[in-house]
């Protein structure tokens, strides 16, 4: 990293694994459906309509969870950090043993760069 006194802007990628327990899948799905209905979506431009999308959320608890998680909250209130975007998905079952090979390579490359900057 740079010295504390040197201002710079860097784009970083934050990798997290969060484990949750869904105790009420129906409540989760209905929360997702309510947010979907409130969203500013031009359904005429979408392949689905609001009812088909709502049915998908009701059938898939992982999709429901991913649709309502606010990943920008991870850095909310952290000084000097601005959320720029991201991706959130939920998967059922045990955690994966490792990322994909490409993700593992990118992680190793990022670690090497960070080590070189120290």
VEXTOR-51011 format. One line per 5 residues: their letters; for each residue x, y, z of N, C-alpha, C. Coordinates in nm, 2 decimals, decimal comma, padded with zeros to 4 digits, always signed. Example, Ala and Ser with C-alpha at 12.3 -4.5 7.8 and 13.67 -1.06 7.14 Angstrom:
! residues 2
AS = +01,32:-00,57:+00,78:+01,23:-00,45:+00,78:+01,32:-00,33:+00,78 ~ +01,28:-00,22:+00,71:+01,37:-00,11:+00,71:+01,29:+00,00:+00,79
! end
This chain:
! residues 118
XXXXX = +00,08:-00,12:+00,00:+00,00:+00,00:+00,00:+00,09:+00,12:+00,00 ~ +00,03:+00,24:-00,02:+00,10:+00,36:-00,02:+00,12:+00,41:+00,13 ~ +00,22:+00,50:+00,14:+00,24:+00,56:+00,27:+00,11:+00,63:+00,32 ~ +00,10:+00,64:+00,45:-00,03:+00,70:+00,51:-00,05:+00,85:+00,46 ~ +00,06:+00,92:+00,44:+00,05:+01,06:+00,40:+00,03:+01,08:+00,25
XXXXX = +00,03:+00,98:+00,17:+00,02:+01,00:+00,03:-00,12:+00,96:-00,01 ~ -00,20:+01,06:-00,06:-00,33:+01,03:-00,11:-00,33:+00,95:-00,24 ~ -00,41:+00,85:-00,25:-00,43:+00,78:-00,37:-00,56:+00,71:-00,37 ~ -00,61:+00,67:-00,49:-00,73:+00,60:-00,50:-00,70:+00,47:-00,56 ~ -00,75:+00,36:-00,50:-00,73:+00,23:-00,55:-00,86:+00,16:-00,56
XXXXX = -00,88:+00,08:-00,66:-00,99:-00,01:-00,67:-00,95:-00,15:-00,61 ~ -01,02:-00,19:-00,51:-01,00:-00,32:-00,45:-01,12:-00,41:-00,46 ~ -01,10:-00,54:-00,45:-01,21:-00,63:-00,46:-01,21:-00,70:-00,32 ~ -01,33:-00,70:-00,26:-01,35:-00,75:-00,13:-01,42:-00,89:-00,14 ~ -01,35:-01,00:-00,10:-01,41:-01,13:-00,11:-01,45:-01,17:+00,03
XXXXX = -01,58:-01,21:+00,05:-01,63:-01,25:+00,17:-01,71:-01,38:+00,16 ~ -01,72:-01,46:+00,26:-01,81:-01,57:+00,26:-01,89:-01,55:+00,39 ~ -02,02:-01,54:+00,38:-02,11:-01,52:+00,49:-02,21:-01,63:+00,50 ~ -02,22:-01,69:+00,62:-02,31:-01,80:+00,64:-02,43:-01,75:+00,71 ~ -02,55:-01,78:+00,66:-02,67:-01,75:+00,73:-02,76:-01,87:+00,74
XXXXX = -02,86:-01,86:+00,83:-02,96:-01,97:+00,84:-03,09:-01,90:+00,81 ~ -03,17:-01,95:+00,71:-03,30:-01,90:+00,68:-03,40:-01,98:+00,76 ~ -03,46:-01,91:+00,86:-03,55:-01,97:+00,95:-03,70:-01,97:+00,90 ~ -03,73:-01,88:+00,81:-03,86:-01,86:+00,75:-03,85:-01,83:+00,60 ~ -03,84:-01,93:+00,52:-03,82:-01,91:+00,38:-03,94:-01,83:+00,31
XXXXX = -04,06:-01,86:+00,37:-04,18:-01,79:+00,31:-04,17:-01,64:+00,34 ~ -04,13:-01,60:+00,46:-04,12:-01,46:+00,49:-04,01:-01,39:+00,41 ~ -03,90:-01,47:+00,39:-03,79:-01,42:+00,31:-03,84:-01,39:+00,16 ~ -03,91:-01,49:+00,11:-03,96:-01,48:-00,03:-04,05:-01,36:-00,04 ~ -04,14:-01,35:+00,05:-04,24:-01,24:+00,04:-04,17:-01,10:+00,06
XXXXX = -04,07:-01,10:+00,14:-03,99:-00,97:+00,15:-03,93:-00,94:+00,01 ~ -03,87:-01,04:-00,05:-03,81:-01,02:-00,18:-03,91:-00,98:-00,29 ~ -04,03:-01,04:-00,28:-04,14:-01,00:-00,37:-04,18:-00,86:-00,35 ~ -04,19:-00,82:-00,23:-04,23:-00,68:-00,20:-04,13:-00,58:-00,25 ~ -04,00:-00,61:-00,23:-03,90:-00,53:-00,28:-03,90:-00,52:-00,44
XXXXX = -03,92:-00,64:-00,50:-03,93:-00,65:-00,64:-04,05:-00,56:-00,69 ~ -04,16:-00,56:-00,63:-04,27:-00,48:-00,67:-04,24:-00,33:-00,65 ~ -04,16:-00,29:-00,55:-04,13:-00,15:-00,53:-04,02:-00,10:-00,62 ~ -03,94:-00,19:-00,68:-03,83:-00,15:-00,76:-03,88:-00,08:-00,89 ~ -03,79:+00,01:-00,93:-03,82:+00,09:-01,05:-03,78:+00,01:-01,17
XXXXX = -03,86:-00,09:-01,21:-03,83:-00,18:-01,32:-03,93:-00,16:-01,44 ~ -03,87:-00,14:-01,56:-03,96:-00,12:-01,67:-03,99:-00,26:-01,72 ~ -04,10:-00,32:-01,68:-04,13:-00,46:-01,71:-04,15:-00,48:-01,86 ~ -04,18:-00,38:-01,93:-04,20:-00,40:-02,08:-04,07:-00,43:-02,15 ~ -03,96:-00,39:-02,08:-03,83:-00,42:-02,14:-03,77:-00,55:-02,09
XXXXX = -03,83:-00,62:-02,00:-03,78:-00,74:-01,94:-03,84:-00,86:-02,01 ~ -03,77:-00,97:-02,00:-03,83:-01,10:-02,05:-03,94:-01,15:-01,97 ~ -03,93:-01,13:-01,84:-04,04:-01,17:-01,75:-04,14:-01,06:-01,72 ~ -04,24:-01,09:-01,66:-04,33:-00,99:-01,60:-04,32:-01,00:-01,45 ~ -04,37:-00,91:-01,38:-04,35:-00,90:-01,23:-04,40:-01,03:-01,16
XXXXX = -04,51:-01,09:-01,21:-04,56:-01,21:-01,15:-04,47:-01,33:-01,17 ~ -04,42:-01,35:-01,29:-04,32:-01,46:-01,31:-04,20:-01,44:-01,23 ~ -04,15:-01,32:-01,22:-04,03:-01,29:-01,13:-04,06:-01,32:-00,99 ~ -04,18:-01,28:-00,94:-04,22:-01,31:-00,80:-04,23:-01,46:-00,78 ~ -04,28:-01,53:-00,87:-04,29:-01,68:-00,86:-04,15:-01,74:-00,85
XXXXX = -04,06:-01,69:-00,93:-03,92:-01,74:-00,92:-03,86:-01,72:-00,78 ~ -03,88:-01,61:-00,72:-03,83:-01,58:-00,59:-03,90:-01,67:-00,49 ~ -04,03:-01,70:-00,50:-04,10:-01,79:-00,41:-04,05:-01,93:-00,42 ~ -04,00:-01,97:-00,54:-03,96:-02,11:-00,56:-03,81:-02,13:-00,52 ~ -03,73:-02,03:-00,51:-03,59:-02,04:-00,49:-03,54:-01,95:-00,37
XXXXX = -03,52:-02,02:-00,26:-03,48:-01,94:-00,14:-03,35:-01,88:-00,16 ~ -03,25:-01,94:-00,23:-03,12:-01,88:-00,25:-03,14:-01,75:-00,33 ~ -03,22:-01,76:-00,44:-03,24:-01,64:-00,52:-03,31:-01,53:-00,44 ~ -03,40:-01,57:-00,35:-03,47:-01,47:-00,27:-03,37:-01,40:-00,18 ~ -03,29:-01,47:-00,12:-03,19:-01,41:-00,03:-03,10:-01,32:-00,10
XXXXX = -03,04:-01,36:-00,21:-02,95:-01,28:-00,29:-03,02:-01,15:-00,34 ~ -03,15:-01,16:-00,36:-03,22:-01,04:-00,41:-03,24:-00,93:-00,31 ~ -03,23:-00,97:-00,18:-03,26:-00,87:-00,08:-03,14:-00,82:+00,00 ~ -03,03:-00,89:-00,02:-02,90:-00,86:+00,06:-02,85:-00,73:+00,00 ~ -02,81:-00,63:+00,09:-02,75:-00,51:+00,05:-02,60:-00,51:+00,07
XXXXX = -02,53:-00,55:-00,03:-02,38:-00,56:-00,01:-02,31:-00,43:+00,01 ~ -02,38:-00,32:-00,03:-02,32:-00,19:-00,01:-02,30:-00,16:+00,14 ~ -02,38:-00,23:+00,22:-02,37:-00,21:+00,37:-02,24:-00,26:+00,43 ~ -02,17:-00,34:+00,35:-02,04:-00,39:+00,40:-01,94:-00,28:+00,43 ~ -01,94:-00,18:+00,36:-01,85:-00,07:+00,38:-01,91:+00,06:+00,42
XXXXX = -02,04:+00,05:+00,45:-02,12:+00,17:+00,49:-02,05:+00,23:+00,62 ~ -02,03:+00,36:+00,62:-01,97:+00,42:+00,74:-01,82:+00,41:+00,75 ~ -01,75:+00,34:+00,66:-01,61:+00,32:+00,66:-01,55:+00,45:+00,60 ~ -01,47:+00,53:+00,67:-01,42:+00,65:+00,62:-01,32:+00,62:+00,50 ~ -01,33:+00,70:+00,40:-01,24:+00,69:+00,28:-01,27:+00,58:+00,19
XXXXX = -01,39:+00,51:+00,21:-01,42:+00,40:+00,12:-01,56:+00,43:+00,05 ~ -01,56:+00,41:-00,08:-01,69:+00,43:-00,15:-01,73:+00,30:-00,22 ~ -01,85:+00,26:-00,20:-01,90:+00,14:-00,27:-01,92:+00,17:-00,41 ~ -01,86:+00,08:-00,50:-01,87:+00,10:-00,64:-01,96:+00,00:-00,72 ~ -01,99:-00,11:-00,65:-02,07:-00,21:-00,72:-02,03:-00,34:-00,67
XXXXX = -02,10:-00,44:-00,71:-02,06:-00,58:-00,67:-02,16:-00,68:-00,72 ~ -02,14:-00,80:-00,67:-02,23:-00,91:-00,71:-02,25:-00,99:-00,58 ~ -02,38:-01,04:-00,56:-02,41:-01,12:-00,45:-02,49:-01,24:-00,50 ~ -02,45:-01,36:-00,46:-02,53:-01,47:-00,49:-02,54:-01,56:-00,37 ~ -02,64:-01,64:-00,36:-02,65:-01,73:-00,24:-02,65:-01,87:-00,30
XXXXX = -02,59:-01,96:-00,23:-02,59:-02,10:-00,27:-02,63:-02,19:-00,15 ~ -02,71:-02,29:-00,18:-02,74:-02,38:-00,07:-02,63:-02,48:-00,04 ~ -02,63:-02,55:+00,07:-02,53:-02,65:+00,10:-02,41:-02,60:+00,16 ~ -02,31:-02,69:+00,18:-02,19:-02,65:+00,25:-02,11:-02,56:+00,16 ~ -02,02:-02,48:+00,22:-01,93:-02,39:+00,14:-01,84:-02,47:+00,05
XXXXX = -01,81:-02,40:-00,06:-01,72:-02,46:-00,16:-01,58:-02,48:-00,10 ~ -01,51:-02,58:-00,13:-01,38:-02,60:-00,08:-01,28:-02,49:-00,13 ~ -01,31:-02,44:-00,25:-01,22:-02,34:-00,31:-01,30:-02,27:-00,41 ~ -01,25:-02,15:-00,44:-01,31:-02,07:-00,55:-01,28:-02,15:-00,68 ~ -01,33:-02,10:-00,79:-01,30:-02,15:-00,92:-01,15:-02,13:-00,94
XXXXX = -01,09:-02,20:-01,04:-00,95:-02,18:-01,07:-00,91:-02,04:-01,10 ~ -00,99:-01,97:-01,18:-00,97:-01,84:-01,22:-00,97:-01,74:-01,10 ~ -01,07:-01,77:-01,01:-01,07:-01,69:-00,88:-00,95:-01,71:-00,80 ~ -00,91:-01,84:-00,79:-00,79:-01,87:-00,71:-00,67:-01,80:-00,76 ~ -00,65:-01,80:-00,90:-00,54:-01,73:-00,96:-00,54:-01,58:-00,94
XXXXX = -00,66:-01,52:-00,95:-00,68:-01,38:-00,92:-00,64:-01,35:-00,78 ~ -00,69:-01,43:-00,69:-00,66:-01,41:-00,54:-00,51:-01,42:-00,52 ~ -00,44:-01,52:-00,58:-00,30:-01,53:-00,56:-00,22:-01,41:-00,62 ~ -00,27:-01,37:-00,73:-00,21:-01,25:-00,80:-00,22:-01,12:-00,71 ~ -00,34:-01,10:-00,65:-00,37:-00,99:-00,57:-00,28:-01,00:-00,44
XXXXX = -00,27:-01,12:-00,38:-00,19:-01,13:-00,26:-00,04:-01,10:-00,30 ~ +00,01:-01,15:-00,41:+00,14:-01,12:-00,45:+00,17:-00,97:-00,47 ~ +00,07:-00,90:-00,53:+00,08:-00,75:-00,55:+00,08:-00,68:-00,42 ~ +00,00:-00,73:-00,33:-00,01:-00,66:-00,19:+00,12:-00,68:-00,12 ~ +00,18:-00,80:-00,13:+00,30:-00,83:-00,07:+00,42:-00,75:-00,13
XXX = +00,42:-00,73:-00,26:+00,52:-00,65:-00,33:+00,51:-00,50:-00,29 ~ +00,39:-00,45:-00,25:+00,37:-00,31:-00,21:+00,42:-00,29:-00,07 ~ +00,43:-00,39:+00,01:+00,47:-00,38:+00,15:+00,61:-00,34:+00,17
! end
